[in-house]
Amino acid sequence: MSIFIILLSLIAIGVAGYSVYYTFKVAAQEKRLEGDFDTDIPEAVKQHPFIRNPVFLAILIFAVIVIGFILYLSINYL
């Protein structure tokens, strides 16, 4: 395997691992909540609602890697 495939695999595993961790963290927080009413959104999430979402993080990382790969190929082969 090339180093590029290994790097992409490690990044994908890292994002998947973080997603699983964050999902369990949110699920545990939901179990602790009591009552019929929603609680306030934490300040950290209010300030950075998209950074805290692993789906957006995966899309951003993928886009950066694809753009970098395209630039690399265009510089080397044009």
Distance bins in CASP14 RR format, pairs under 12 A and 6 or more apart:
PFRMAT RR
TARGET T0000
AUTHOR 0000-0000-0000
RMODE 2
METHOD distances of the structure
MODEL  1
1 7 0 0 0 0 0 1 0 0 0 0 0
1 8 0 0 0 0 0 1 0 0 0 0 0
1 9 0 0 0 0 1 0 0 0 0 0 0
1 10 0 0 0 0 0 1 0 0 0 0 0
2 8 0 0 0 0 1 0 0 0 0 0 0
2 9 0 0 0 0 0 1 0 0 0 0 0
3 9 0 0 0 0 0 1 0 0 0 0 0
3 10 0 0 0 0 0 1 0 0 0 0 0
4 10 0 0 0 0 0 1 0 0 0 0 0
4 11 0 0 0 0 0 1 0 0 0 0 0
4 65 0 0 0 0 1 0 0 0 0 0 0
4 66 0 0 0 0 0 1 0 0 0 0 0
4 68 0 0 0 0 0 1 0 0 0 0 0
4 69 1 0 0 1 0 0 0 0 0 0 0
4 72 0 0 0 0 1 0 0 0 0 0 0
4 73 0 0 0 0 0 1 0 0 0 0 0
5 11 0 0 0 0 0 1 0 0 0 0 0
5 12 0 0 0 0 0 1 0 0 0 0 0
5 65 0 0 0 0 0 1 0 0 0 0 0
5 69 0 0 0 0 0 1 0 0 0 0 0
6 12 0 0 0 0 0 1 0 0 0 0 0
6 13 0 0 0 0 0 1 0 0 0 0 0
7 13 0 0 0 0 0 1 0 0 0 0 0
7 14 0 0 0 0 0 1 0 0 0 0 0
7 61 0 0 0 0 0 1 0 0 0 0 0
7 65 0 0 0 0 1 0 0 0 0 0 0
7 69 0 0 0 0 0 1 0 0 0 0 0
8 14 0 0 0 0 0 1 0 0 0 0 0
8 15 0 0 0 0 0 1 0 0 0 0 0
8 61 0 0 0 0 1 0 0 0 0 0 0
8 62 0 0 0 0 1 0 0 0 0 0 0
8 64 0 0 0 0 0 1 0 0 0 0 0
8 65 1 0 0 1 0 0 0 0 0 0 0
8 66 0 0 0 0 0 1 0 0 0 0 0
8 69 0 0 0 0 1 0 0 0 0 0 0
9 15 0 0 0 0 0 1 0 0 0 0 0
9 16 0 0 0 0 0 1 0 0 0 0 0
9 65 0 0 0 0 0 1 0 0 0 0 0
10 16 0 0 0 0 0 1 0 0 0 0 0
10 17 0 0 0 0 0 1 0 0 0 0 0
10 61 0 0 0 0 0 1 0 0 0 0 0
10 65 0 0 0 0 0 1 0 0 0 0 0
11 17 0 0 0 0 0 1 0 0 0 0 0
11 18 0 0 0 0 0 1 0 0 0 0 0
11 57 0 0 0 0 0 1 0 0 0 0 0
11 58 0 0 0 0 1 0 0 0 0 0 0
11 60 0 0 0 0 0 1 0 0 0 0 0
11 61 1 0 0 1 0 0 0 0 0 0 0
11 62 0 0 0 0 1 0 0 0 0 0 0
11 64 0 0 0 0 0 1 0 0 0 0 0
11 65 1 0 0 1 0 0 0 0 0 0 0
12 18 0 0 0 0 0 1 0 0 0 0 0
12 19 0 0 0 0 0 1 0 0 0 0 0
12 57 0 0 0 0 0 1 0 0 0 0 0
12 58 0 0 0 0 1 0 0 0 0 0 0
12 61 0 0 0 0 1 0 0 0 0 0 0
12 62 0 0 0 0 1 0 0 0 0 0 0
12 65 0 0 0 0 0 1 0 0 0 0 0
13 19 0 0 0 0 0 1 0 0 0 0 0
13 20 0 0 0 0 0 1 0 0 0 0 0
13 58 0 0 0 0 0 1 0 0 0 0 0
14 20 0 0 0 0 1 0 0 0 0 0 0
14 21 0 0 0 0 1 0 0 0 0 0 0
14 22 0 0 0 0 0 1 0 0 0 0 0
14 54 0 0 0 0 1 0 0 0 0 0 0
14 57 0 0 0 0 0 1 0 0 0 0 0
14 58 0 0 0 0 1 0 0 0 0 0 0
14 61 0 0 0 0 1 0 0 0 0 0 0
15 21 0 0 0 0 0 1 0 0 0 0 0
15 22 0 0 0 0 0 1 0 0 0 0 0
15 53 0 0 0 0 0 1 0 0 0 0 0
15 54 1 0 0 1 0 0 0 0 0 0 0
15 55 0 0 0 0 1 0 0 0 0 0 0
15 56 0 0 0 0 0 1 0 0 0 0 0
15 57 1 0 0 1 0 0 0 0 0 0 0
15 58 1 0 1 0 0 0 0 0 0 0 0
15 59 0 0 0 0 1 0 0 0 0 0 0
15 60 0 0 0 0 0 1 0 0 0 0 0
15 61 1 0 0 1 0 0 0 0 0 0 0
15 62 0 0 0 0 1 0 0 0 0 0 0
15 65 0 0 0 0 0 1 0 0 0 0 0
16 22 0 0 0 0 0 1 0 0 0 0 0
16 23 0 0 0 0 0 1 0 0 0 0 0
16 54 0 0 0 0 1 0 0 0 0 0 0
16 55 0 0 0 0 0 1 0 0 0 0 0
16 57 0 0 0 0 0 1 0 0 0 0 0
16 58 0 0 0 0 1 0 0 0 0 0 0
16 61 0 0 0 0 0 1 0 0 0 0 0
17 23 0 0 0 0 1 0 0 0 0 0 0
17 24 0 0 0 0 0 1 0 0 0 0 0
17 25 0 0 0 0 0 1 0 0 0 0 0
17 54 0 0 0 0 1 0 0 0 0 0 0
17 57 0 0 0 0 0 1 0 0 0 0 0
17 58 0 0 0 0 0 1 0 0 0 0 0
18 24 0 0 0 0 0 1 0 0 0 0 0
18 25 0 0 0 0 0 1 0 0 0 0 0
18 52 0 0 0 0 0 1 0 0 0 0 0
18 53 0 0 0 0 0 1 0 0 0 0 0
18 54 1 0 1 0 0 0 0 0 0 0 0
18 55 0 0 0 0 0 1 0 0 0 0 0
18 57 1 0 0 1 0 0 0 0 0 0 0
18 58 0 0 0 0 1 0 0 0 0 0 0
18 61 0 0 0 0 0 1 0 0 0 0 0
19 25 0 0 0 0 0 1 0 0 0 0 0
19 26 0 0 0 0 0 1 0 0 0 0 0
19 52 0 0 0 0 0 1 0 0 0 0 0
19 53 0 0 0 0 1 0 0 0 0 0 0
19 54 1 1 0 0 0 0 0 0 0 0 0
19 55 1 0 0 1 0 0 0 0 0 0 0
19 56 0 0 0 0 0 1 0 0 0 0 0
19 57 0 0 0 0 1 0 0 0 0 0 0
19 58 1 0 0 1 0 0 0 0 0 0 0
19 61 0 0 0 0 0 1 0 0 0 0 0
20 26 0 0 0 0 0 1 0 0 0 0 0
20 27 0 0 0 0 0 1 0 0 0 0 0
20 54 0 0 0 0 1 0 0 0 0 0 0
21 27 0 0 0 0 0 1 0 0 0 0 0
21 28 0 0 0 0 0 1 0 0 0 0 0
21 54 0 0 0 0 1 0 0 0 0 0 0
22 28 0 0 0 0 0 1 0 0 0 0 0
22 29 0 0 0 0 0 1 0 0 0 0 0
22 45 0 0 0 0 0 1 0 0 0 0 0
22 51 0 0 0 0 0 1 0 0 0 0 0
22 52 1 0 0 1 0 0 0 0 0 0 0
22 53 0 0 0 0 1 0 0 0 0 0 0
22 54 1 0 1 0 0 0 0 0 0 0 0
22 55 0 0 0 0 0 1 0 0 0 0 0
22 56 0 0 0 0 0 1 0 0 0 0 0
22 57 0 0 0 0 1 0 0 0 0 0 0
22 58 0 0 0 0 0 1 0 0 0 0 0
23 29 0 0 0 0 0 1 0 0 0 0 0
23 30 0 0 0 0 0 1 0 0 0 0 0
23 53 0 0 0 0 0 1 0 0 0 0 0
23 54 0 0 0 0 1 0 0 0 0 0 0
23 55 0 0 0 0 0 1 0 0 0 0 0
24 30 0 0 0 0 0 1 0 0 0 0 0
24 31 0 0 0 0 0 1 0 0 0 0 0
24 54 0 0 0 0 0 1 0 0 0 0 0
25 31 0 0 0 0 0 1 0 0 0 0 0
25 32 0 0 0 0 0 1 0 0 0 0 0
25 42 0 0 0 0 0 1 0 0 0 0 0
25 52 0 0 0 0 0 1 0 0 0 0 0
25 54 0 0 0 0 0 1 0 0 0 0 0
26 32 0 0 0 0 0 1 0 0 0 0 0
26 33 0 0 0 0 0 1 0 0 0 0 0
26 42 0 0 0 0 0 1 0 0 0 0 0
26 45 0 0 0 0 0 1 0 0 0 0 0
26 52 0 0 0 0 1 0 0 0 0 0 0
26 53 0 0 0 0 0 1 0 0 0 0 0
26 54 0 0 0 0 0 1 0 0 0 0 0
27 33 0 0 0 0 0 1 0 0 0 0 0
29 39 0 0 0 0 1 0 0 0 0 0 0
29 41 0 0 0 0 0 1 0 0 0 0 0
29 42 0 0 0 0 1 0 0 0 0 0 0
29 45 0 0 0 0 0 1 0 0 0 0 0
30 38 0 0 0 0 0 1 0 0 0 0 0
30 39 0 0 0 0 1 0 0 0 0 0 0
32 39 0 0 0 0 1 0 0 0 0 0 0
33 39 1 0 1 0 0 0 0 0 0 0 0
33 40 0 0 0 0 0 1 0 0 0 0 0
39 45 0 0 0 0 0 1 0 0 0 0 0
40 46 0 0 0 0 1 0 0 0 0 0 0
41 47 0 0 0 0 0 1 0 0 0 0 0
41 48 0 0 0 0 0 1 0 0 0 0 0
41 49 0 0 0 0 1 0 0 0 0 0 0
41 52 0 0 0 0 0 1 0 0 0 0 0
42 48 0 0 0 0 0 1 0 0 0 0 0
42 49 0 0 0 0 0 1 0 0 0 0 0
42 52 0 0 0 0 1 0 0 0 0 0 0
43 49 0 0 0 0 0 1 0 0 0 0 0
43 52 0 0 0 0 0 1 0 0 0 0 0
44 51 0 0 0 0 1 0 0 0 0 0 0
44 52 1 0 0 1 0 0 0 0 0 0 0
45 51 0 0 0 0 1 0 0 0 0 0 0
45 52 1 0 1 0 0 0 0 0 0 0 0
45 53 0 0 0 0 1 0 0 0 0 0 0
46 52 0 0 0 0 1 0 0 0 0 0 0
48 56 0 0 0 0 0 1 0 0 0 0 0
48 57 0 0 0 0 0 1 0 0 0 0 0
49 56 0 0 0 0 1 0 0 0 0 0 0
50 56 1 0 1 0 0 0 0 0 0 0 0
50 57 0 0 0 0 1 0 0 0 0 0 0
50 59 0 0 0 0 0 1 0 0 0 0 0
50 60 0 0 0 0 1 0 0 0 0 0 0
51 57 1 0 0 1 0 0 0 0 0 0 0
51 60 0 0 0 0 1 0 0 0 0 0 0
53 59 0 0 0 0 1 0 0 0 0 0 0
53 60 0 0 0 0 0 1 0 0 0 0 0
54 60 0 0 0 0 0 1 0 0 0 0 0
54 61 0 0 0 0 0 1 0 0 0 0 0
55 61 0 0 0 0 0 1 0 0 0 0 0
55 62 0 0 0 0 0 1 0 0 0 0 0
56 62 0 0 0 0 0 1 0 0 0 0 0
56 63 0 0 0 0 0 1 0 0 0 0 0
57 63 0 0 0 0 0 1 0 0 0 0 0
57 64 0 0 0 0 0 1 0 0 0 0 0
58 64 0 0 0 0 0 1 0 0 0 0 0
58 65 0 0 0 0 0 1 0 0 0 0 0
59 65 0 0 0 0 0 1 0 0 0 0 0
59 66 0 0 0 0 0 1 0 0 0 0 0
60 66 0 0 0 0 0 1 0 0 0 0 0
60 67 0 0 0 0 0 1 0 0 0 0 0
61 67 0 0 0 0 0 1 0 0 0 0 0
61 68 0 0 0 0 0 1 0 0 0 0 0
62 68 0 0 0 0 0 1 0 0 0 0 0
62 69 0 0 0 0 0 1 0 0 0 0 0
63 69 0 0 0 0 0 1 0 0 0 0 0
63 70 0 0 0 0 0 1 0 0 0 0 0
64 70 0 0 0 0 0 1 0 0 0 0 0
64 71 0 0 0 0 0 1 0 0 0 0 0
65 71 0 0 0 0 0 1 0 0 0 0 0
65 72 0 0 0 0 0 1 0 0 0 0 0
66 72 0 0 0 0 0 1 0 0 0 0 0
66 73 0 0 0 0 0 1 0 0 0 0 0
67 73 0 0 0 0 0 1 0 0 0 0 0
67 74 0 0 0 0 0 1 0 0 0 0 0
68 74 0 0 0 0 1 0 0 0 0 0 0
68 75 0 0 0 0 1 0 0 0 0 0 0
68 76 0 0 0 0 0 1 0 0 0 0 0
69 75 0 0 0 0 0 1 0 0 0 0 0
69 76 0 0 0 0 0 1 0 0 0 0 0
70 76 0 0 0 0 0 1 0 0 0 0 0
70 77 0 0 0 0 0 1 0 0 0 0 0
70 78 0 0 0 0 0 1 0 0 0 0 0
71 77 0 0 0 0 0 1 0 0 0 0 0
71 78 0 0 0 0 0 1 0 0 0 0 0
72 78 0 0 0 0 0 1 0 0 0 0 0
END
